Amino acid sequence: MSQDVRTLSVVEVAQALGVGRNSVYEAIKEGRLPALRVGTKRPRLRVPRLAIERLLADPEQWRGADGDASLPRGGARHGP
């Protein structure tokens, strides 16, 4: 991850974390991963690089309701 890039796309986040896009969308939907909608005609989700760095530094803060610290697997697609 380049230090001068401040946000990442869902695909870039998935690649950085080694998970699927659906897992990233689910984490965003559940509020475990912050995201911004950028654009007006076709808004895109962008995840702050700092949020990914914090996730990698301290996975405990990302625990879901089921106590799982990993990003969720599968599920319906959420987002654009």
N, C-alpha and C positions, 0 to 999 in steps of 0.2 A: 504494500500500500504506500503510495507516494505521499509524503508529508504535505505537499502543496495542494492536494485534493481534499476538499473539506466535506464533500458528501459523496456517497456511492449509490449506484442503482441497486435494485433488488437482486439482479443477476450478479453484480459484482460482490455484494454481501454474501450471497449464497456460495460463490466461488471461494471467497476469502475464508469462510467458516467451514467449507466442505459439506454443505447441506444443500437440499433442493430449494427451488424458488418457493414452493408451497410452504415450506417450513418457515421461511423468512416472512411471507405474507401472514401466516398464522401468528407468529411472534409479534408482528406489528398490530394485528387485530386485537390481540390479548393485552396490548400495552406493555409488553416486555421488551420491546425494541422501538425506540422513537423513530418517527419518520415525518417528513415534510412533503406536502403536495406542491409541486412546482410546475408552473405553466397554467395557461387559461384554456386554450383550445383542446389540448390533450394533456391534462395534468399527469405528471409522473411522480412516483414515490421516490424520495431520496432519503437515505439514512446518513446521519452525521457520522463522519469517520471517528470522532471522539467516542460515540456510543459503542462502536465496534471495539475500539481499544479498551474501553472500560469492561465490556463483556469478556474479552480475552484475559484481562487482568484479574477479574473477580467474578467468576460465573455464579457465585452464590446469590448475587443481587438479581439474577434473572430467573429464579425459581418460579415455576408456574403453580397453579392452584393444586395440582397433583403432587407437588414437591419435586418434580423433575427439573433439574438444572439445565438440561439440554434444550435446544430449540425443538418444538414439536415436529412430528413427522406427518406427512400427508395432509389430508383435509382439502377442503374446497379452495379454489383460487380466490384470493382477495386482492383487490386493487385494479388498476387499469388493464 
